[in-house]
Amino acid sequence: SKQIIISELIKQVGAVMPENSVLSDIEISKVEGGIDLTADARDQNTATQVQVNLADPNNKLFDKVDIVSVNCDSTTNPEYPCKVILRALFTKNNPFSFTNQNNKDKQ
């Protein structure tokens, strides 16, 4: 079920989020194998650390994670004023990717 895949993905992403950050949005891109993530952070350093943590090859989540933007504005969210938008490409053997799940079913 796709719901189980998404719930497991959220758990794994949440586990690698740095302290003082929260995952605020996940969006499956129309580009196959990609995902857009939005996180809120208490400062700009933490916002960029989100990218570093997600891109860590030891996590086996993503091959590549790019920062699309980082914006800090304390008037919109005083607790987490920085918003970082990222675009990530799943690793080829990522168990949460829909394409890998389909390939497992065919084996």
C-alpha positions in Angstrom: 0.0 0.0 0.0 1.2 3.5 -0.8 0.1 4.7 2.6 2.5 2.3 4.3 5.3 3.4 2.1 4.7 7.1 2.8 4.4 6.5 6.6 7.7 4.6 6.6 9.3 7.3 4.6 8.1 10.0 7.0 9.5 8.0 9.9 12.9 7.7 8.2 13.1 11.4 7.2 12.0 12.4 10.7 14.7 10.3 12.2 17.5 12.2 10.4 16.1 15.7 10.9 18.5 17.8 13.0 17.6 19.2 16.4 15.6 22.5 16.1 14.0 21.6 12.8 10.6 20.1 11.8 9.4 18.5 8.6 6.5 20.5 7.5 5.6 19.1 4.0 6.4 16.2 1.7 5.3 16.2 -1.9 5.9 13.5 -4.5 7.2 15.2 -7.6 5.9 14.3 -11.0 9.5 13.6 -11.9 9.9 9.9 -11.3 12.0 9.0 -8.3 11.9 12.5 -6.8 10.4 14.2 -3.8 10.0 17.8 -2.6 10.5 18.4 1.2 9.8 21.5 3.2 11.3 21.9 6.7 11.1 24.7 9.3 14.1 25.5 11.4 15.1 27.8 14.2 18.0 29.4 12.3 19.7 29.3 8.9 22.5 27.0 10.0 19.9 24.4 11.1 18.0 24.9 7.8 21.1 24.0 5.8 21.9 21.1 8.2 18.6 19.5 7.1 20.1 19.2 3.6 23.3 17.7 4.9 21.5 15.1 7.1 19.1 14.1 4.3 22.0 13.8 1.8 24.1 11.6 4.1 24.7 8.3 2.1 24.6 6.3 5.4 20.8 7.1 5.6 20.2 5.2 2.3 17.3 7.6 1.6 18.4 9.9 -1.2 21.2 9.9 -3.9 21.0 13.7 -4.1 19.4 16.5 -2.1 19.4 20.1 -3.4 18.3 23.2 -1.5 15.8 25.0 -3.6 15.5 27.9 -1.2 16.0 29.0 2.4 14.0 32.0 3.7 14.0 33.3 7.3 11.1 35.5 8.5 10.3 35.6 12.1 6.9 37.3 11.5 5.4 34.2 9.9 6.6 31.6 12.4 8.4 33.0 15.5 9.4 29.5 16.8 10.8 28.2 13.5 11.4 31.4 11.4 13.4 29.6 8.6 11.8 27.6 5.9 14.0 25.4 3.7 12.6 23.8 0.5 14.5 20.8 -0.8 14.3 18.5 -3.8 15.6 15.0 -3.3 16.2 12.0 -5.6 15.6 8.6 -4.0 18.5 6.1 -4.0 18.0 3.4 -6.5 17.5 0.7 -3.9 15.4 2.9 -1.6 12.6 0.7 -0.1 10.2 3.6 0.0 10.2 4.4 -3.7 7.1 3.3 -5.6 9.2 2.0 -8.6 11.2 -0.3 -6.3 8.1 -1.6 -4.7 6.7 -2.5 -8.2 10.0 -4.2 -9.1 9.8 -6.3 -5.9 6.3 -7.4 -6.8 7.5 -8.7 -10.2 10.3 -10.8 -8.7 
